Structures are given as C-alpha cells and as structure tokens.
Amino acid sequence: MFNALAVCTTVVVGVMVGVEFSVAFVINPILNALPDDSTLRGRAHGGRMLGAVMPVWYIGSLALVTAWAITGRHHHDTGLVATSGALLLLSVIMSILLLVPINDRGKTWTPEDRPADWRRQMNRWDRYHYARVAVIVAAFALLVTALA
C-alpha cells in the first residue's frame, strides 16, 4: 500500500508539473504571439479553466505528499519527501499571494473592458509562474529521487 501511495503521488505531482510547464513554455508563448484580442481571450479562458482545476490539484498533491511523508516516516527517504512537501506548500502560498490575484482579474477581461496595462499584468503573472514552476519541478525531482 505504501508503494502504491508513493507511485500515485509521484504521478499526480508529475502530471501537474507537466501541465504547469506546458502553460509556461508552450501555451502562453503561443497565446502571446497572437493578435491582442486573441491573446486576451485565450489567456482569460485559460485562467477560468485552469483556475478552477489547479487549486484542487495543488492541495491534493500536497495532501498526497503529506500522507507519504507520514506513512513513510521511518524510511530513509522521508527527508526528501518532507522537503518536497515544503516546496509544494511554498507553491500554494506563492499561488495565493502572487498569481491568483492577477488571474482573478485577468479571467474577467474582455477586449472591450481590459485595463490599459493588461499586458504588463500578464507579464508579471508569467514571471511569478516561472518561479512557481521551478519550485514544483524541484518538488517533483525530490519525489522521484525518493521513489528511486
């Protein structure tokens, strides 16, 4: 059962990392290359769609890592799992404090009512997102190391 938890946790976190990596380095660069109205509409739609899913995914991942750390507390790799959990907690805090406020504004924008600085706000979101991706990639690498 413990091994199943470890594998399941690693897969769930890994897929989340893949989605967030894709947003940062594939989806948003594609959207940013489109004309302004299309960029805005695409990013607003993505903000609504992923904004509904990602909180559950982040908290669920953190819960799985916490369960792994607790059930495996006597294993030699518990420090790696606990550190991964701390990084995932940091990513949740970063999300709440830095990314969600921008996303909450951006997901309601339309070409008719967007603020003058909408691109600057999206660029700020992107920079925060790059940092969050680095944090969750590190968390994932620790889980893979603990699993190996």
C-alpha positions as a LaTeX table, in Angstrom:
\begin{tabular}{lrrr}
\hline
Residue & $x$ (\AA) & $y$ (\AA) & $z$ (\AA) \\
\hline
Met1 & 0.00 & 0.00 & 0.00 \\
Phe2 & 2.86 & 2.36 & 0.86 \\
Asn3 & 4.49 & 1.82 & $-2.55$ \\
Ala4 & 1.18 & 2.48 & $-4.30$ \\
Leu5 & 0.84 & 5.76 & $-2.41$ \\
Ala6 & 4.37 & 6.78 & $-3.37$ \\
Val7 & 3.86 & 5.95 & $-7.05$ \\
Cys8 & 0.41 & 7.59 & $-7.18$ \\
Thr9 & 1.74 & 10.73 & $-5.51$ \\
Thr10 & 4.67 & 10.94 & $-7.90$ \\
Val11 & 2.41 & 10.53 & $-10.92$ \\
Val12 & $-0.13$ & 13.13 & $-9.72$ \\
Val13 & 2.60 & 15.68 & $-8.95$ \\
Gly14 & 4.42 & 14.86 & $-12.19$ \\
Val15 & 1.36 & 15.43 & $-14.34$ \\
Met16 & 0.69 & 18.72 & $-12.52$ \\
Val17 & 4.27 & 19.80 & $-13.18$ \\
Gly18 & 3.85 & 18.86 & $-16.84$ \\
Val19 & 0.70 & 20.96 & $-17.18$ \\
Glu20 & 2.28 & 23.97 & $-15.47$ \\
Phe21 & 5.48 & 23.61 & $-17.51$ \\
Ser22 & 3.37 & 23.48 & $-20.67$ \\
Val23 & 1.48 & 26.63 & $-19.67$ \\
Ala24 & 4.75 & 28.47 & $-19.05$ \\
Phe25 & 6.76 & 27.35 & $-22.04$ \\
Val26 & 4.21 & 26.30 & $-24.68$ \\
Ile27 & 0.67 & 27.62 & $-24.24$ \\
Asn28 & 1.35 & 31.19 & $-23.08$ \\
Pro29 & 4.08 & 31.83 & $-25.67$ \\
Ile30 & 1.64 & 30.66 & $-28.37$ \\
Leu31 & $-1.12$ & 32.88 & $-26.99$ \\
Asn32 & 1.25 & 35.84 & $-26.64$ \\
Ala33 & 2.14 & 35.60 & $-30.35$ \\
Leu34 & $-1.49$ & 36.07 & $-31.38$ \\
Pro35 & $-3.16$ & 39.44 & $-32.00$ \\
Asp36 & $-4.08$ & 41.29 & $-28.79$ \\
Asp37 & $-7.77$ & 40.32 & $-28.73$ \\
Ser38 & $-6.96$ & 36.65 & $-29.28$ \\
Thr39 & $-4.21$ & 36.72 & $-26.65$ \\
Leu40 & $-6.55$ & 38.28 & $-24.13$ \\
Arg41 & $-9.43$ & 35.91 & $-24.86$ \\
Gly42 & $-7.17$ & 32.84 & $-24.77$ \\
Arg43 & $-5.49$ & 33.80 & $-21.53$ \\
Ala44 & $-8.82$ & 34.73 & $-19.92$ \\
His45 & $-10.30$ & 31.37 & $-20.92$ \\
Gly46 & $-7.23$ & 29.52 & $-19.68$ \\
Gly47 & $-7.40$ & 31.45 & $-16.42$ \\
Arg48 & $-11.01$ & 30.40 & $-15.91$ \\
Met49 & $-10.45$ & 26.78 & $-16.89$ \\
Leu50 & $-7.19$ & 26.10 & $-15.06$ \\
Gly51 & $-8.17$ & 28.45 & $-12.22$ \\
Ala52 & $-10.99$ & 26.05 & $-11.40$ \\
Val53 & $-8.86$ & 22.88 & $-11.56$ \\
Met54 & $-5.44$ & 23.83 & $-10.25$ \\
Pro55 & $-6.37$ & 24.67 & $-6.63$ \\
Val56 & $-7.72$ & 21.13 & $-6.18$ \\
Trp57 & $-4.67$ & 19.68 & $-7.90$ \\
Tyr58 & $-2.17$ & 21.67 & $-5.82$ \\
Ile59 & $-3.90$ & 20.94 & $-2.50$ \\
Gly60 & $-4.46$ & 17.30 & $-3.47$ \\
Ser61 & $-0.78$ & 16.93 & $-4.37$ \\
Leu62 & 0.24 & 18.47 & $-1.07$ \\
Ala63 & $-2.13$ & 16.11 & 0.78 \\
Leu64 & $-0.69$ & 13.08 & $-1.02$ \\
Val65 & 2.89 & 14.13 & $-0.26$ \\
Thr66 & 1.95 & 14.71 & 3.38 \\
Ala67 & 0.37 & 11.24 & 3.56 \\
Trp68 & 3.51 & 9.74 & 2.00 \\
Ala69 & 5.76 & 11.54 & 4.49 \\
Ile70 & 3.65 & 10.46 & 7.46 \\
Thr71 & 3.21 & 6.83 & 6.43 \\
Gly72 & 6.86 & 6.54 & 5.44 \\
Arg73 & 8.30 & 8.42 & 8.39 \\
His74 & 10.60 & 5.50 & 9.23 \\
His75 & 12.02 & 5.21 & 5.70 \\
His76 & 15.40 & 6.68 & 4.83 \\
Asp77 & 13.92 & 8.94 & 2.13 \\
Thr78 & 11.41 & 10.74 & 4.36 \\
Gly79 & 13.51 & 13.89 & 4.40 \\
Leu80 & 13.27 & 14.15 & 0.61 \\
Val81 & 9.50 & 13.68 & 0.70 \\
Ala82 & 9.09 & 16.20 & 3.53 \\
Thr83 & 11.23 & 18.74 & 1.66 \\
Ser84 & 9.12 & 18.15 & $-1.43$ \\
Gly85 & 6.03 & 18.82 & 0.69 \\
Ala86 & 7.54 & 22.06 & 1.97 \\
Leu87 & 8.20 & 23.14 & $-1.63$ \\
Leu88 & 4.64 & 22.29 & $-2.63$ \\
Leu89 & 3.38 & 24.30 & 0.34 \\
Leu90 & 5.54 & 27.19 & $-0.86$ \\
Ser91 & 3.99 & 26.87 & $-4.33$ \\
Val92 & 0.49 & 27.06 & $-2.80$ \\
Ile93 & 1.47 & 30.17 & $-0.83$ \\
Met94 & 3.01 & 31.73 & $-3.96$ \\
Ser95 & $-0.17$ & 30.95 & $-5.87$ \\
Ile96 & $-2.46$ & 32.53 & $-3.28$ \\
Leu97 & $-0.35$ & 35.62 & $-2.70$ \\
Leu98 & 1.07 & 36.32 & $-6.16$ \\
Leu99 & $-0.68$ & 34.52 & $-9.01$ \\
Val100 & $-4.34$ & 34.18 & $-8.00$ \\
Pro101 & $-4.97$ & 37.93 & $-7.59$ \\
Ile102 & $-3.72$ & 38.60 & $-11.13$ \\
Asn103 & $-5.55$ & 35.56 & $-12.52$ \\
Asp104 & $-8.80$ & 36.60 & $-10.84$ \\
Arg105 & $-8.63$ & 39.94 & $-12.61$ \\
Gly106 & $-7.43$ & 38.58 & $-15.94$ \\
Lys107 & $-10.04$ & 35.88 & $-16.31$ \\
Thr108 & $-12.80$ & 38.51 & $-16.43$ \\
Trp109 & $-11.19$ & 40.79 & $-19.02$ \\
Thr110 & $-12.61$ & 41.19 & $-22.49$ \\
Pro111 & $-11.25$ & 43.24 & $-25.38$ \\
Glu112 & $-13.86$ & 45.88 & $-24.54$ \\
Asp113 & $-13.06$ & 46.32 & $-20.85$ \\
Arg114 & $-9.42$ & 45.35 & $-20.41$ \\
Pro115 & $-7.20$ & 47.71 & $-18.45$ \\
Ala116 & $-4.53$ & 49.68 & $-20.28$ \\
Asp117 & $-1.76$ & 47.72 & $-18.52$ \\
Trp118 & $-3.20$ & 44.24 & $-19.13$ \\
Arg119 & $-0.07$ & 43.02 & $-20.92$ \\
Arg120 & 2.15 & 44.23 & $-18.08$ \\
Gln121 & $-0.04$ & 42.36 & $-15.59$ \\
Met122 & 0.11 & 39.18 & $-17.70$ \\
Asn123 & 3.89 & 39.51 & $-17.95$ \\
Arg124 & 4.07 & 39.79 & $-14.14$ \\
Trp125 & 1.91 & 36.67 & $-13.83$ \\
Asp126 & 4.26 & 34.88 & $-16.24$ \\
Arg127 & 7.33 & 35.80 & $-14.16$ \\
Tyr128 & 5.69 & 34.57 & $-10.95$ \\
His129 & 4.59 & 31.43 & $-12.77$ \\
Tyr130 & 8.16 & 30.70 & $-13.94$ \\
Ala131 & 9.28 & 30.86 & $-10.31$ \\
Arg132 & 6.42 & 28.58 & $-9.23$ \\
Val133 & 7.28 & 26.10 & $-11.98$ \\
Ala134 & 10.88 & 26.00 & $-10.73$ \\
Val135 & 9.62 & 25.26 & $-7.21$ \\
Ile136 & 7.29 & 22.45 & $-8.27$ \\
Val137 & 9.90 & 20.93 & $-10.61$ \\
Ala138 & 12.27 & 20.78 & $-7.61$ \\
Ala139 & 9.50 & 19.20 & $-5.51$ \\
Phe140 & 8.87 & 16.62 & $-8.22$ \\
Ala141 & 12.59 & 15.83 & $-8.59$ \\
Leu142 & 12.77 & 15.14 & $-4.85$ \\
Leu143 & 9.79 & 12.77 & $-5.08$ \\
Val144 & 11.35 & 10.90 & $-8.00$ \\
Thr145 & 14.60 & 10.62 & $-6.06$ \\
Ala146 & 12.77 & 9.31 & $-3.01$ \\
Leu147 & 10.88 & 6.80 & $-5.14$ \\
Ala148 & 14.01 & 5.51 & $-6.87$ \\
\hline
\end{tabular}
